């Protein structure tokens, strides 16, 4: 099968499933795992893929995502006669189901089930955790709300999202954040790259930690370790 993946985490998943030789195209943001960039050419970004060039490759399958990719690009790929898989996991369980479905689709059932089992094992023991604010963007200040994979991941790892019940990525302010009184603030390095100066600024409100954004946003082979890392973070002293 000839595959083009327009979703960085799912490009990594295809590779991890042992189908690296099937990948014939990616986006410029698909940079993991090591060796991918050298072997698989890029055709634009997640929001501006080169639809004409991708159609010219005549792939058997194009993997897309509702949040990562634009509706018009997905529709253009379908109009070109290509088979497009549109993923949209908004919870840990939905991400696990997607892993199993892609594994079955790509003939990697056994490998996919190993990953599913590892995720289940990481989630097995409930852990009481802190109230958490997860920053998404700085100006304007956006946080992680509900109806998203990241929100469900935080919940499943034992923490309480202080913006739960709000829209997907709600705008907030430092004044509101003070009122919400989180026990811990997470500052990921994507989509906005929060840095040490930001950590010092947010630490005036609550203990703040710089974290790997892939642990919060990427589903696939990173999920078991991400769950373990977040649980360890949530049970560590925050002072």
NORPE-V738676 format. One record per residue. SS is DSSP state (H for helix, E for strand, C for the rest). PSI is psi in radians with two decimals (999 if undefined). D_FIRST is the distance of its C-alpha to the first C-alpha in Angstrom with 1 decimal. Layout:
BEGIN
ss: [SS & SS]
psi: [PSI & PSI]
d_first: [D_FIRST & D_FIRST]
END
This chain:
BEGIN
ss: [C & C & E & E & E & C & C & H & H & H & H & H & H & H & H & H & H & H & H & H & H & H & E & E & E & E & C & C & C & C & C & C & C & C & C & H & H & H & H & C & C & E & C & E & C & C & C & C & E & C & H & H & H & H & H & H & H & C & C & C & E & E & E & E & E & C & C & C & C & C & H & H & H & H & H & H & H & H & H & C & C & C & C & E & E & E & E & C & C & C & C & H & H & H & H & H & H & H & H & H & H & H & H & H & H & C & C & C & H & H & H & H & H & H & H & H & H & H & H & H & H & H & H & C & C & C & C & C & C & C & E & E & E & E & E & E & E & C & C & C & C & E & E & C & C & C & C & C & H & H & H & H & H & H & H & H & C & C & C & E & E & C & C & C & C & C & C & C & C & C & E & C & C & H & H & H & H & H & H & H & C & C & C & E & E & E & E & E & C & C & C & C & C & C & C & H & H & H & H & H & H & H & C & C & C & C & C & E & E & E & E & C & H & H & H & H & H & C & C & C & C & C & H & H & H & H & H & H & H & H & H & H & H & H & H & C & C & C & C]
psi: [2.43 & 2.11 & 2.37 & 2.22 & 2.23 & 0.34 & 1.94 & -0.83 & -0.54 & -0.44 & -0.78 & -0.69 & -0.77 & -0.79 & -0.81 & -0.55 & -0.02 & 0.33 & 0.56 & -0.58 & -0.25 & -0.31 & 2.13 & -0.05 & 2.66 & -3.13 & 2.92 & -0.26 & -0.15 & 1.65 & -0.04 & 2.52 & -3.06 & 2.36 & -0.31 & -0.82 & -0.71 & -0.50 & -0.45 & 2.12 & 2.65 & 2.53 & 1.22 & -2.89 & -3.00 & -0.56 & -0.16 & 0.97 & 2.64 & 1.53 & -0.72 & -0.79 & -0.70 & -0.76 & -0.61 & -0.38 & -0.34 & 0.94 & 2.73 & -0.40 & 2.39 & 2.18 & 2.17 & 3.06 & 2.44 & -0.66 & -0.71 & -0.64 & 2.67 & 2.53 & -0.74 & -0.55 & -0.71 & -0.79 & -0.64 & -0.66 & -0.71 & -0.69 & -0.44 & 0.02 & 0.25 & 2.60 & 2.07 & 2.25 & 2.11 & 1.94 & 2.70 & 0.99 & 2.23 & 0.26 & 2.92 & -0.77 & -0.70 & -0.62 & -0.70 & -0.77 & -0.67 & -0.72 & -0.81 & -0.73 & -0.75 & -0.64 & -0.77 & -0.73 & -0.63 & 0.16 & 0.45 & 0.70 & -0.81 & -0.79 & -0.73 & -0.73 & -0.53 & -0.74 & -0.74 & -0.76 & -0.68 & -0.69 & -0.79 & -0.70 & -0.69 & -0.52 & -0.10 & -0.80 & 2.13 & 2.47 & 2.12 & 2.34 & -3.10 & 3.03 & 2.24 & 2.44 & 2.23 & 2.02 & 2.49 & -0.67 & 2.72 & -0.87 & 1.79 & 2.80 & 1.97 & 2.48 & 3.00 & 2.12 & -2.64 & -3.09 & 0.73 & 2.71 & -0.78 & -0.71 & -0.77 & -0.62 & -0.80 & -0.79 & -0.81 & -0.37 & 0.07 & -0.09 & 2.90 & 2.15 & 2.12 & -0.27 & 0.26 & 2.44 & -0.20 & 2.97 & 3.04 & -0.91 & 1.32 & 2.61 & 2.46 & -2.92 & 2.86 & -0.56 & -0.78 & -0.66 & -0.69 & -0.75 & -0.58 & -0.37 & 1.01 & 2.67 & -0.39 & 2.46 & 2.23 & 2.29 & 1.65 & 2.89 & 0.17 & 2.60 & -0.48 & 2.42 & 1.59 & 2.49 & -3.11 & -0.67 & -0.57 & -0.69 & -0.75 & -0.68 & -0.84 & -0.41 & -0.24 & -0.33 & -0.82 & 2.84 & 2.26 & 2.49 & 2.33 & 2.27 & 2.78 & 2.04 & -0.50 & -0.50 & -0.45 & -0.57 & -0.42 & 2.19 & 2.90 & -2.52 & -0.27 & -0.20 & -0.82 & -0.81 & -0.63 & -0.76 & -0.77 & -0.72 & -0.75 & -0.70 & -0.69 & -0.69 & -0.71 & -0.37 & -0.11 & 2.67 & 2.41 & 0.02 & 999]
d_first: [0.0 & 3.8 & 6.3 & 10.0 & 12.4 & 16.0 & 17.6 & 18.9 & 19.2 & 15.7 & 14.3 & 16.4 & 15.3 & 11.5 & 13.0 & 15.6 & 13.3 & 12.3 & 8.9 & 10.6 & 9.0 & 5.7 & 8.4 & 9.6 & 12.3 & 14.9 & 18.5 & 21.5 & 22.3 & 19.2 & 21.1 & 20.4 & 20.0 & 21.8 & 19.8 & 17.3 & 19.5 & 19.9 & 16.3 & 14.6 & 16.5 & 18.0 & 18.4 & 21.5 & 22.3 & 21.7 & 24.5 & 24.1 & 20.6 & 20.4 & 19.1 & 19.8 & 18.0 & 14.9 & 15.1 & 15.6 & 12.3 & 10.8 & 7.8 & 5.9 & 7.6 & 10.7 & 12.5 & 16.2 & 19.6 & 22.8 & 25.0 & 23.0 & 22.0 & 24.3 & 24.3 & 24.8 & 21.7 & 19.5 & 21.4 & 21.0 & 17.2 & 17.5 & 20.1 & 17.9 & 15.9 & 12.9 & 11.7 & 13.3 & 13.9 & 17.4 & 18.6 & 22.4 & 23.7 & 27.5 & 28.6 & 27.7 & 27.1 & 24.7 & 22.8 & 22.8 & 21.5 & 18.7 & 17.7 & 17.8 & 15.9 & 12.9 & 13.2 & 13.2 & 10.3 & 8.1 & 10.1 & 12.4 & 15.5 & 18.0 & 17.4 & 17.4 & 20.6 & 22.2 & 21.9 & 23.3 & 26.1 & 26.9 & 27.1 & 29.4 & 31.5 & 32.0 & 33.1 & 35.4 & 38.7 & 40.2 & 41.7 & 44.4 & 43.7 & 45.2 & 45.1 & 42.5 & 42.0 & 38.6 & 38.8 & 36.0 & 37.9 & 41.3 & 42.9 & 42.9 & 42.7 & 39.8 & 39.1 & 36.6 & 37.5 & 36.2 & 33.2 & 30.8 & 28.7 & 31.1 & 34.1 & 32.9 & 31.9 & 35.5 & 37.0 & 35.0 & 36.1 & 39.7 & 40.8 & 42.2 & 40.8 & 44.0 & 42.1 & 40.7 & 41.5 & 41.1 & 38.4 & 35.0 & 36.3 & 40.0 & 42.4 & 45.2 & 48.0 & 49.5 & 52.5 & 50.5 & 48.6 & 52.0 & 53.0 & 49.8 & 50.8 & 47.6 & 48.0 & 45.0 & 43.2 & 39.6 & 38.8 & 35.1 & 33.9 & 31.4 & 31.3 & 34.9 & 35.8 & 38.9 & 41.0 & 44.0 & 46.5 & 44.8 & 45.1 & 48.8 & 49.2 & 47.6 & 49.3 & 52.5 & 51.2 & 49.6 & 48.0 & 44.9 & 41.9 & 39.3 & 35.9 & 32.3 & 30.7 & 27.4 & 29.2 & 30.1 & 27.2 & 23.9 & 22.3 & 20.0 & 20.9 & 24.1 & 25.6 & 27.6 & 29.3 & 29.9 & 31.6 & 33.7 & 34.7 & 35.7 & 37.7 & 39.5 & 40.2 & 41.6 & 43.9 & 45.2 & 48.5 & 48.1 & 51.4]
END
